[in-house]
Amino acid sequence: MTEQQNIDIHLQEALSHLELAINQSVKCVLENDNSKKEIGLKWERFLGEFMGQVRDKGKKSRLNLLSWITFPRVR
């Protein structure tokens, strides 16, 4: 298996886990509207951690990882 194939597998698994987390978040809020704030904080922490890792890896490797993505294509 090539490194690029390995990357594809990891990204697909991450997407699958994110879909499960989104579905669970929606279910939780639909069952209890008061959980919105707590669920939102979980997502804020996750996204903050993710963006922090992207920035840290970019600084350490001297690569702008976000420059690899053409954001208008992201939908």
Buried (B, 14 or more C-beta within 10 A) or exposed (E): EEEEEEEEEEEEEEEEEEEEBEEEBEEBBEEEEEBEEEBEEBEEEEEEEEEEEEEEEBEEEEEEEEEEEEEEEEE
